[in-house]
């Protein structure tokens, strides 16, 4: 699945989980319900500011929007392509984001391994 499509899907999933209309959801990030409709339908792309605001206001990590249903993260190349497509980030910004995502992935693996060891003892 393309990164932009996944982000759109996750935005809609979050909105529906919260039981919000497109208008209510749009107010969270300072856009109209019509704008949310256009994002969800693929006519517009979500901005990083929108993702950041939803992350903060809805209490979900930014990675939520880039994580597929099976809970495996998208390949870094797809995330990188999406971040570049926004035109809002420098190459250093993109590298930093990818490094942070990789660090988080490693920590989660370590936490799972630690949990498995504790559970088996």
C-alpha atoms as a printed R data frame, in Angstrom:
    type eleno elety resid chain resno       x       y      z
1   ATOM     1    CA   UNK     A     1   0.000   0.000  0.000
2   ATOM     2    CA   UNK     A     2   1.283   3.460 -0.875
3   ATOM     3    CA   UNK     A     3   2.313   5.593  2.108
4   ATOM     4    CA   UNK     A     4  -0.081   8.459  1.356
5   ATOM     5    CA   UNK     A     5  -2.969   5.984  1.043
6   ATOM     6    CA   UNK     A     6  -2.034   4.384  4.365
7   ATOM     7    CA   UNK     A     7  -1.922   7.786  6.088
8   ATOM     8    CA   UNK     A     8  -5.376   8.626  4.674
9   ATOM     9    CA   UNK     A     9  -6.747   5.283  5.820
10  ATOM    10    CA   UNK     A    10  -5.316   5.709  9.302
11  ATOM    11    CA   UNK     A    11  -6.737   9.241  9.584
12  ATOM    12    CA   UNK     A    12 -10.199   8.006  8.700
13  ATOM    13    CA   UNK     A    13  -9.829   5.022 11.035
14  ATOM    14    CA   UNK     A    14  -8.872   7.352 13.885
15  ATOM    15    CA   UNK     A    15 -11.761   9.731 13.143
16  ATOM    16    CA   UNK     A    16 -14.289   6.890 13.116
17  ATOM    17    CA   UNK     A    17 -12.805   5.333 16.262
18  ATOM    18    CA   UNK     A    18 -13.265   8.670 18.015
19  ATOM    19    CA   UNK     A    19 -16.832   8.876 16.706
20  ATOM    20    CA   UNK     A    20 -16.224  12.230 15.090
21  ATOM    21    CA   UNK     A    21 -17.673  13.805 11.973
22  ATOM    22    CA   UNK     A    22 -15.337  15.147  9.336
23  ATOM    23    CA   UNK     A    23 -16.216  18.660 10.500
24  ATOM    24    CA   UNK     A    24 -15.338  17.887 14.142
25  ATOM    25    CA   UNK     A    25 -12.141  16.137 13.104
26  ATOM    26    CA   UNK     A    26 -11.173  19.084 10.926
27  ATOM    27    CA   UNK     A    27 -11.617  21.510 13.813
28  ATOM    28    CA   UNK     A    28  -8.930  19.606 15.720
29  ATOM    29    CA   UNK     A    29  -6.359  20.590 13.119
30  ATOM    30    CA   UNK     A    30  -7.808  23.894 11.964
31  ATOM    31    CA   UNK     A    31  -9.271  22.819  8.634
32  ATOM    32    CA   UNK     A    32 -12.809  22.394  7.341
33  ATOM    33    CA   UNK     A    33 -14.766  19.180  7.222
34  ATOM    34    CA   UNK     A    34 -14.619  19.505  3.437
35  ATOM    35    CA   UNK     A    35 -10.818  19.472  3.633
36  ATOM    36    CA   UNK     A    36 -10.919  16.268  5.704
37  ATOM    37    CA   UNK     A    37 -13.292  14.761  3.134
38  ATOM    38    CA   UNK     A    38 -10.831  15.630  0.348
39  ATOM    39    CA   UNK     A    39  -7.938  14.103  2.278
40  ATOM    40    CA   UNK     A    40  -9.869  10.910  3.047
41  ATOM    41    CA   UNK     A    41 -11.016  10.571 -0.563
42  ATOM    42    CA   UNK     A    42  -7.520  11.102 -1.953
43  ATOM    43    CA   UNK     A    43  -8.106  14.492 -3.574
44  ATOM    44    CA   UNK     A    44  -5.657  16.143 -1.147
45  ATOM    45    CA   UNK     A    45  -2.665  14.900  0.769
46  ATOM    46    CA   UNK     A    46  -2.403  15.263  4.531
47  ATOM    47    CA   UNK     A    47   0.342  17.627  5.655
48  ATOM    48    CA   UNK     A    48   2.908  16.872  8.315
49  ATOM    49    CA   UNK     A    49   1.361  19.659 10.407
50  ATOM    50    CA   UNK     A    50  -1.983  17.876 10.207
51  ATOM    51    CA   UNK     A    51  -0.449  14.558 11.251
52  ATOM    52    CA   UNK     A    52   1.437  16.253 14.083
53  ATOM    53    CA   UNK     A    53  -1.685  18.028 15.351
54  ATOM    54    CA   UNK     A    54  -3.778  14.850 15.224
55  ATOM    55    CA   UNK     A    55  -1.031  12.966 17.013
56  ATOM    56    CA   UNK     A    56  -0.934  15.502 19.839
57  ATOM    57    CA   UNK     A    57  -4.666  16.134 20.143
58  ATOM    58    CA   UNK     A    58  -5.755  12.498 19.799
59  ATOM    59    CA   UNK     A    59  -2.962  11.001 21.881
60  ATOM    60    CA   UNK     A    60  -1.547   8.692 19.224
61  ATOM    61    CA   UNK     A    61   2.102   8.514 18.179
62  ATOM    62    CA   UNK     A    62   3.017   9.887 14.775
63  ATOM    63    CA   UNK     A    63   4.118   6.387 13.819
64  ATOM    64    CA   UNK     A    64   0.437   5.324 14.062
65  ATOM    65    CA   UNK     A    65  -0.180   6.986 10.704
66  ATOM    66    CA   UNK     A    66   2.667   5.063  9.063
67  ATOM    67    CA   UNK     A    67   1.983   1.629 10.554
68  ATOM    68    CA   UNK     A    68   0.077  -0.957  8.527
69  ATOM    69    CA   UNK     A    69  -2.795  -2.969  9.982
70  ATOM    70    CA   UNK     A    70  -0.637  -5.965 10.653
71  ATOM    71    CA   UNK     A    71   1.425  -3.659 12.874
72  ATOM    72    CA   UNK     A    72   4.538  -3.923 10.738
73  ATOM    73    CA   UNK     A    73   6.027  -0.582  9.856
74  ATOM    74    CA   UNK     A    74   6.287   0.566  6.292
75  ATOM    75    CA   UNK     A    75   9.708   0.249  4.700
76  ATOM    76    CA   UNK     A    76  11.897   3.301  5.364
77  ATOM    77    CA   UNK     A    77  12.034   3.977  1.608
78  ATOM    78    CA   UNK     A    78   8.245   4.482  1.482
79  ATOM    79    CA   UNK     A    79   8.253   6.706  4.559
80  ATOM    80    CA   UNK     A    80  11.144   8.673  3.095
81  ATOM    81    CA   UNK     A    81   9.287   9.117 -0.208
82  ATOM    82    CA   UNK     A    82   6.218  10.399  1.623
83  ATOM    83    CA   UNK     A    83   8.247  12.839  3.722
84  ATOM    84    CA   UNK     A    84   9.985  14.143  0.595
85  ATOM    85    CA   UNK     A    85   6.649  14.571 -1.181
86  ATOM    86    CA   UNK     A    86   5.527  17.135  1.377
87  ATOM    87    CA   UNK     A    87   8.298  19.519  0.334
88  ATOM    88    CA   UNK     A    88   8.409  20.731  3.933
89  ATOM    89    CA   UNK     A    89  11.501  18.920  5.216
90  ATOM    90    CA   UNK     A    90  15.210  19.039  4.565
91  ATOM    91    CA   UNK     A    91  17.204  15.869  3.929
92  ATOM    92    CA   UNK     A    92  18.593  16.203  7.480
93  ATOM    93    CA   UNK     A    93  15.039  16.350  8.865
94  ATOM    94    CA   UNK     A    94  14.112  13.208  6.941
95  ATOM    95    CA   UNK     A    95  17.221  11.372  8.133
96  ATOM    96    CA   UNK     A    96  16.443  12.356 11.728
97  ATOM    97    CA   UNK     A    97  12.848  11.106 11.469
98  ATOM    98    CA   UNK     A    98  13.970   7.802  9.956
99  ATOM    99    CA   UNK     A    99  16.638   7.403 12.660
100 ATOM   100    CA   UNK     A   100  14.054   8.026 15.376
101 ATOM   101    CA   UNK     A   101  11.659   5.497 13.857
102 ATOM   102    CA   UNK     A   102  14.462   2.930 13.717
103 ATOM   103    CA   UNK     A   103  15.412   3.629 17.330
104 ATOM   104    CA   UNK     A   104  11.782   3.160 18.397
105 ATOM   105    CA   UNK     A   105  11.559  -0.105 16.445
106 ATOM   106    CA   UNK     A   106  14.671  -1.434 18.184
107 ATOM   107    CA   UNK     A   107  13.376  -0.427 21.613
108 ATOM   108    CA   UNK     A   108  10.087  -2.211 20.976
109 ATOM   109    CA   UNK     A   109  11.977  -5.343 19.945
110 ATOM   110    CA   UNK     A   110  14.058  -5.160 23.129
111 ATOM   111    CA   UNK     A   111  10.919  -4.669 25.223
112 ATOM   112    CA   UNK     A   112   9.291  -7.701 23.606
113 ATOM   113    CA   UNK     A   113  12.402  -9.796 24.141
114 ATOM   114    CA   UNK     A   114  12.600  -8.673 27.769
115 ATOM   115    CA   UNK     A   115   8.910  -9.477 28.267
116 ATOM   116    CA   UNK     A   116   9.355 -12.934 26.752
117 ATOM   117    CA   UNK     A   117  12.266 -13.688 29.089
118 ATOM   118    CA   UNK     A   118  10.346 -12.523 32.155
119 ATOM   119    CA   UNK     A   119   7.263 -14.493 31.164
120 ATOM   120    CA   UNK     A   120   9.272 -17.688 30.620
121 ATOM   121    CA   UNK     A   121  11.179 -17.511 33.908
